[in-house]
Amino acid sequence: MSIKLLFCGCIHGNEYIGKYIFDHYPVGKNEYFIWKSIIANPEAMYLNQRFIDTDLNRSFPGRLDGNYEERRAYQLSKVLSQFDLIIDWHQTYDDMDDTILVHDLTPELYEICQFFNIKHIVTLDEGNSYYDGTLLGHVKNSIAVEYGRLYDFQDACQRVEKDIQNLLAKRVVNIDHNYYRILGSVGKEFESKLNLKNYQKLTEEEREILGIYEDNVYPIFISTEVYQGVYCILLQKKQMSGV
């Protein structure tokens, strides 16, 4: 039986990877999948804004009588429930490796990750309020894919194209994955004290400045200006078993 697959693009209106996917893979089917693409936040996309009232990816499950994004999340929740698998497409202009995010890395979602030429897999930490209201937190049969270095949009689209082709053909990419869990965020007050690089392990001195005593800690989304007051997100590398 074919898997009902939804490509969810432009949940942030200024992340045009989603528009590229919507234009090139609107609907289709093959021996493995029946797929459809949607623009999650059309008003914000038309205005080239991240959102209109509030971040749509912090608004799930939404409210019927809420603001624009809350109403949109409420509508989308009904659509998402009709699919077996949701791929939530994102992008950043930051100089960061492409990354897969999942809420829980189940065997089913791990199989899907094998079709992407992306080595970093990040799981959301239970109880981390920073990711409340996300699509990932609301829909368990979903993954989010974050493509970095969007200052070269053509190159990024080529990476997306290869990943979609591998996914739709269920073509496994042989790659050694790194696994992480989200620890939390670092405030802007540390920006002048640190010179961090994405996916570069924090030194003992850097961890001391941040008051972190756990080892194998890595920053991502450094100074992307996505959220006011946030300098970066911290991950802890971990060993995976049972997938």
C-alpha positions as CSV (number, residue, x, y, z in Angstrom):
1,M,0.0,0.0,0.0
2,S,1.3,3.4,-0.9
3,I,2.3,5.8,1.9
4,K,0.3,9.1,1.9
5,L,3.0,11.7,2.0
6,L,2.6,15.5,2.6
7,F,5.3,18.0,1.8
8,C,4.7,21.0,4.1
9,G,6.5,24.1,2.8
10,C,6.7,27.8,3.9
11,I,5.6,27.3,7.5
12,H,7.8,30.3,7.7
13,G,6.8,32.5,4.9
14,N,10.3,33.7,4.0
15,E,11.8,30.2,3.6
16,Y,11.4,29.7,-0.1
17,I,12.6,26.1,-0.3
18,G,9.0,25.2,0.4
19,K,7.8,27.2,-2.6
20,Y,10.3,25.4,-4.8
21,I,9.0,22.0,-3.6
22,F,5.4,23.2,-4.1
23,D,6.1,24.2,-7.7
24,H,8.1,21.1,-8.6
25,Y,6.3,18.4,-6.7
26,P,2.6,19.6,-6.3
27,V,1.0,16.1,-6.5
28,G,2.1,12.7,-7.7
29,K,2.3,9.0,-7.0
30,N,4.6,6.1,-7.6
31,E,4.9,2.5,-6.3
32,Y,5.8,3.7,-2.8
33,F,4.1,7.1,-2.2
34,I,1.1,9.2,-3.0
35,W,2.3,12.8,-2.3
36,K,0.9,16.3,-2.1
37,S,2.6,19.7,-1.4
38,I,1.0,22.6,0.5
39,I,2.1,26.1,1.4
40,A,1.5,26.3,5.1
41,N,1.6,30.1,5.6
42,P,0.6,31.7,2.2
43,E,0.0,35.2,3.5
44,A,3.4,35.4,5.0
45,M,5.0,33.9,1.9
46,Y,3.3,36.5,-0.3
47,L,4.8,39.2,1.9
48,N,8.2,37.5,2.2
49,Q,7.8,37.6,6.0
50,R,8.5,34.9,8.6
51,F,5.0,35.2,9.9
52,I,2.0,37.7,10.1
53,D,1.1,37.7,13.8
54,T,3.0,34.9,15.6
55,D,5.3,32.1,14.5
56,L,3.2,29.4,12.9
57,N,5.7,26.8,14.0
58,R,4.9,27.7,17.6
59,S,1.1,27.9,17.2
60,F,0.0,24.2,17.0
61,P,-2.6,22.8,17.5
62,G,-4.0,26.3,16.9
63,R,-7.3,28.0,17.8
64,L,-10.4,28.6,15.7
65,D,-10.8,32.1,17.2
66,G,-7.1,33.0,17.4
67,N,-4.9,35.3,15.3
68,Y,-3.9,34.5,11.7
69,E,-1.2,31.8,12.5
70,E,-3.3,30.3,15.3
71,R,-6.3,29.9,12.9
72,R,-4.0,28.5,10.2
73,A,-2.5,26.0,12.6
74,Y,-6.0,24.9,13.5
75,Q,-6.8,24.4,9.9
76,L,-3.6,22.6,9.1
77,S,-4.0,20.2,12.1
78,K,-7.0,18.7,10.3
79,V,-5.1,18.4,7.0
80,L,-2.0,16.8,8.6
81,S,-4.0,14.1,10.3
82,Q,-5.0,12.7,6.9
83,F,-1.4,11.7,6.0
84,D,0.9,8.9,7.0
85,L,4.1,11.0,6.8
86,I,4.8,14.7,6.9
87,I,8.0,16.3,5.7
88,D,8.3,19.9,7.1
89,W,10.8,21.9,4.9
90,H,12.9,24.7,6.4
91,Q,15.9,26.8,5.5
92,T,18.5,29.1,7.1
93,Y,21.0,31.5,5.6
94,D,23.4,30.5,8.4
95,D,26.5,28.6,7.5
96,M,25.2,25.4,8.9
97,D,25.2,21.8,7.8
98,D,21.8,20.5,6.6
99,T,20.0,18.9,9.6
100,I,17.0,16.6,10.2
101,L,14.9,17.2,13.3
102,V,12.4,14.7,14.8
103,H,10.4,14.7,18.0
104,D,11.1,11.0,18.7
105,L,13.4,8.9,16.4
106,T,11.1,5.9,15.9
107,P,12.2,3.0,13.7
108,E,9.7,4.2,11.1
109,L,11.1,7.8,11.0
110,Y,14.7,6.5,11.1
111,E,14.0,4.6,7.9
112,I,12.9,7.8,6.3
113,C,16.1,9.6,7.5
114,Q,18.1,7.0,5.5
115,F,16.9,8.5,2.3
116,F,18.4,12.0,3.0
117,N,22.0,12.9,2.3
118,I,22.1,14.6,5.8
119,K,24.4,13.4,8.5
120,H,23.0,15.3,11.5
121,I,19.8,14.0,13.2
122,V,18.5,16.1,16.2
123,T,15.7,15.0,18.6
124,L,13.6,17.4,20.6
125,D,14.2,17.2,24.3
126,E,11.0,16.4,26.2
127,G,10.1,19.3,28.5
128,N,12.0,21.8,26.4
129,S,9.5,24.7,26.2
130,Y,11.5,26.4,23.4
131,Y,9.8,24.0,20.9
132,D,6.3,24.1,22.3
133,G,3.7,24.4,19.5
134,T,5.8,23.1,16.7
135,L,4.5,20.9,14.0
136,L,7.0,18.2,15.1
137,G,5.6,18.3,18.6
138,H,2.0,18.1,17.4
139,V,2.4,15.5,14.7
140,K,4.5,12.4,15.7
141,N,4.7,11.0,12.1
142,S,6.7,13.9,10.9
143,I,10.3,15.1,10.3
144,A,11.6,18.6,9.8
145,V,14.5,19.2,7.3
146,E,16.6,22.3,7.7
147,Y,18.8,23.3,4.8
148,G,21.7,25.7,5.5
149,R,23.7,28.1,3.5
150,L,20.7,29.5,1.6
151,Y,22.8,32.4,0.4
152,D,23.4,30.0,-2.5
153,F,19.8,29.2,-3.2
154,Q,20.6,27.3,-6.4
155,D,22.9,24.9,-4.6
156,A,20.4,24.4,-1.8
157,C,17.7,23.5,-4.3
158,Q,20.0,21.0,-5.9
159,R,20.5,19.4,-2.4
160,V,16.7,19.4,-1.9
161,E,16.1,17.9,-5.4
162,K,18.5,15.0,-4.7
163,D,16.9,14.3,-1.3
164,I,13.4,14.2,-2.7
165,Q,14.4,11.9,-5.6
166,N,16.1,9.5,-3.1
167,L,13.1,9.6,-0.8
168,L,10.5,9.0,-3.5
169,A,12.6,6.1,-4.8
170,K,13.3,4.8,-1.3
171,R,17.0,4.9,-2.2
172,V,19.1,4.6,0.9
173,V,22.1,7.0,1.2
174,N,25.1,5.3,2.9
175,I,26.1,7.9,5.5
176,D,27.3,7.9,9.1
177,H,24.9,9.8,11.2
178,N,25.5,12.0,14.2
179,Y,22.8,12.0,16.8
180,Y,21.9,14.8,19.2
181,R,19.3,16.0,21.6
182,I,18.4,19.6,22.2
183,L,19.6,21.0,25.5
184,G,18.2,24.5,25.2
185,S,19.2,28.0,24.0
186,V,21.9,30.5,24.8
187,G,21.1,34.2,25.3
188,K,22.5,37.1,23.2
189,E,24.4,38.3,26.3
190,F,27.0,35.6,25.5
191,E,27.5,36.7,21.9
192,S,30.4,39.1,22.7
193,K,32.1,36.5,25.0
194,L,32.1,33.6,22.6
195,N,33.0,32.9,18.9
196,L,31.1,29.7,18.3
197,K,30.8,27.7,15.1
198,N,27.9,25.5,14.1
199,Y,28.4,21.8,15.0
200,Q,31.9,22.5,16.5
201,K,32.1,21.0,19.9
202,L,32.3,23.5,22.8
203,T,35.7,23.7,24.5
204,E,36.1,23.3,28.2
205,E,36.6,27.1,28.5
206,E,33.4,27.8,26.5
207,R,31.4,25.4,28.6
208,E,32.7,27.1,31.7
209,I,31.6,30.5,30.5
210,L,28.1,29.1,29.8
211,G,28.0,27.2,33.1
212,I,27.6,23.9,31.3
213,Y,29.2,20.8,32.9
214,E,28.0,18.2,30.4
215,D,30.4,17.0,27.7
216,N,29.9,16.7,23.9
217,V,27.9,19.9,23.6
218,Y,27.5,21.5,20.1
219,P,25.9,24.8,19.0
220,I,23.7,25.3,16.0
221,F,21.6,28.3,14.5
222,I,24.3,30.7,15.7
223,S,23.2,34.3,15.6
224,T,20.6,33.8,12.9
225,E,18.4,36.6,14.3
226,V,15.4,34.3,14.1
227,Y,14.4,34.9,17.7
228,Q,15.2,38.0,19.6
229,G,17.5,37.4,22.5
230,V,18.8,34.0,21.3
231,Y,22.4,33.5,20.3
232,C,22.3,29.8,19.5
233,I,20.8,26.5,20.3
234,L,22.8,23.8,22.2
235,L,22.8,20.1,21.4
236,Q,24.4,17.2,23.2
237,K,25.7,14.4,21.1
238,K,24.4,10.9,22.1
239,Q,24.6,7.3,21.1
240,M,21.5,5.8,19.5
241,S,20.2,2.4,20.1
242,G,17.0,0.5,19.2
243,V,16.5,2.0,15.8
